Amino acid sequence: MRRAFLPFTLLILSAATLQAGVATVPVVRLTLEAEIAAPPETVWKHLTTGKNLVTWCPVWKSETNASVVLTKVGDSLDFTDAWGNGGRSVVTFLAAGKELRVTHEPNDGSYLCASRVTIAAAGKGTRLTWVEQYTDESAEADRNATAAKMTEDMQASIEALKQGVEP
């Protein structure tokens, strides 16, 4: 009788859990595109070389990143975001000259964040697409303010990248 009781109890608990519902966490997705007046090879090198990373991307300003060159999955950078959260950015996918994906892992685990940057030849220059996705459990007004700040920061980073590679 005890053997039959345990599976029945687990079935009841599982049903109760399903009825309680699953909490969802909002995910914010931001996408920016830019035309850069430099060849893709130049843009790629600037995107992935540490001494350049620290000039165009504020979260990667750590001095330890200056010697890093992103060449493979698993490469990592130290970051500090605009709100003071520190952690690591880890390369999760890299197609040399085409696409770079990183996951940002804050030390306190307070959010999930991933970035994808793709580049492609476009006329005499490069088309860059940057997608940033992150979780944000804040109230809607705060979430919108954060998205606006993130968009502004991404635009500033793209402008700094352009300044670093355009003639």
C-alpha positions in Angstrom: 0.0 0.0 0.0 2.8 2.4 0.8 4.3 2.0 -2.8 1.0 3.0 -4.4 0.6 5.9 -2.0 3.9 7.7 -2.9 3.2 8.0 -6.7 -0.4 9.1 -6.0 0.9 11.8 -3.6 3.4 13.0 -6.2 0.7 13.1 -8.8 -1.5 15.3 -6.5 1.4 17.6 -5.7 2.3 18.0 -9.4 -1.3 18.8 -10.3 -1.4 21.4 -7.5 1.8 23.0 -8.8 0.4 23.2 -12.3 -2.8 24.8 -11.0 -0.8 27.4 -9.1 0.6 28.7 -12.3 4.1 29.5 -13.4 5.5 32.9 -12.8 6.8 34.6 -15.8 9.7 37.1 -15.9 9.5 39.9 -18.5 12.3 39.8 -21.1 13.2 43.0 -22.8 14.6 42.8 -26.4 16.3 45.8 -28.0 17.6 45.9 -31.6 19.7 48.6 -33.2 21.2 48.7 -36.7 23.9 51.0 -38.0 25.8 51.6 -41.2 29.5 51.9 -40.6 31.9 53.4 -43.2 34.6 50.8 -42.7 35.1 47.3 -44.1 33.8 44.4 -42.1 37.3 43.1 -41.3 38.2 46.5 -39.7 34.9 46.5 -37.7 35.4 42.9 -36.6 38.9 43.5 -35.3 37.7 46.5 -33.4 34.8 44.6 -31.9 36.9 41.7 -30.7 40.3 43.2 -29.6 40.6 44.1 -25.9 42.4 47.4 -26.3 39.5 48.5 -28.6 36.7 46.9 -26.5 37.4 49.2 -23.6 37.1 52.3 -25.9 33.6 51.6 -27.4 31.8 49.5 -24.8 31.4 51.1 -21.3 30.6 47.9 -19.5 34.0 46.4 -20.6 36.2 49.3 -19.3 38.0 47.0 -16.9 41.8 47.3 -17.3 42.0 43.5 -17.3 40.1 43.4 -20.6 42.7 45.5 -22.5 44.8 42.4 -23.3 41.9 40.1 -24.2 41.2 39.1 -27.8 37.9 37.3 -28.4 38.6 34.4 -30.7 36.5 31.5 -29.4 33.6 30.3 -27.3 34.4 30.5 -23.6 36.5 33.7 -23.9 35.4 36.1 -21.2 35.6 39.7 -20.1 34.9 41.5 -16.8 32.0 43.9 -16.8 30.4 46.5 -14.7 26.9 47.7 -15.9 25.4 51.1 -15.6 23.8 50.2 -12.3 27.1 49.0 -10.7 26.5 45.2 -11.1 29.8 43.5 -11.8 30.3 40.1 -13.4 31.6 38.3 -16.5 30.7 38.4 -20.1 31.2 35.0 -21.7 31.4 34.3 -25.5 28.7 31.8 -26.3 29.0 31.8 -30.1 31.6 33.3 -32.5 31.6 33.1 -36.3 34.7 35.1 -37.1 34.0 38.2 -39.1 30.3 37.7 -38.9 28.7 37.2 -35.5 29.6 37.5 -31.8 27.3 36.4 -29.0 28.0 36.9 -25.3 26.1 36.2 -22.1 26.5 38.6 -19.3 26.6 36.9 -15.9 26.2 39.3 -13.0 27.9 38.2 -9.8 24.7 38.5 -7.8 22.6 36.6 -10.4 20.0 39.3 -10.4 19.2 39.2 -14.1 19.9 37.3 -17.3 21.4 39.1 -20.3 22.6 38.1 -23.7 23.9 40.2 -26.6 24.3 39.3 -30.3 26.3 41.5 -32.7 26.3 40.6 -36.4 28.2 42.4 -39.2 27.9 42.1 -42.9 29.3 43.9 -45.9 27.0 46.7 -47.1 28.1 48.7 -50.1 31.5 50.1 -49.3 31.0 49.6 -45.5 29.5 47.4 -42.9 26.0 46.9 -41.6 26.0 46.2 -37.9 23.0 44.7 -36.0 23.0 44.5 -32.2 20.4 42.6 -30.3 20.4 42.9 -26.5 18.0 40.8 -24.4 17.6 40.8 -20.6 15.2 40.0 -17.9 13.7 42.8 -15.9 11.3 42.1 -13.0 10.8 45.8 -12.3 7.5 47.7 -12.4 6.6 48.6 -16.0 7.6 52.3 -15.6 11.0 51.3 -14.3 11.4 48.6 -17.0 10.6 51.2 -19.7 13.1 53.7 -18.2 15.8 50.9 -18.1 15.0 50.1 -21.8 15.4 53.7 -22.7 18.7 54.0 -20.9 19.9 50.7 -22.5 19.0 52.0 -25.9 20.8 55.3 -25.3 23.9 53.4 -24.1 23.8 51.1 -27.1 23.6 54.0 -29.5 26.5 55.7 -27.7 28.5 52.5 -28.0 27.8 52.3 -31.7 28.9 55.9 -32.2 32.1 55.2 -30.3 32.7 52.1 -32.4 32.2 54.2 -35.6 34.7 56.8 -34.3 37.2 54.0 -33.8 37.0 52.6 -37.3 35.7 55.2 -39.7 38.2 57.3 -41.6 
